[in-house]
């Protein structure tokens, strides 16, 4: 086995490992969003619900990308996918909870603030994972 083949094999292993690290925080985000939109729906106004639906759609987009990312073979495709297909939606997973936490669209209960803060924190963690994976792919 040549050094290049060994390096590609290592990159592939790291790549698959990184992709699968995304799943659990996304599942947690979906669970928190579900609690907000079901258990706390009565106390949210229309704008707050609209933003929560947006957050949910971006979380779903990232989850949908995971199997597709695993199929990519070219290293340049992998790097671009991490940056664009995952990076964009993750940025919005941070931004929308921040908008709601500002209470610009109405007051929040302590539980709602907790779930939104948890969503924002999980999204920030996912961005750090994405950045780490991108750095590893660039080696």
Secondary structure, 3 states (H helix, E strand, C coil): CCHHHHHHHHHHHHHHHHHHHHHHHHHHHHHHHHHHHHCCHHHCCHHHHHHHHHHHHHHHHHHHHHHHHHHCCCHHHHHHHHHHHHHHHHHHHHHHHHHHHCCCCCCCCHHHHHHHHHHHHHHHHHHHHHHHHHHHHHC
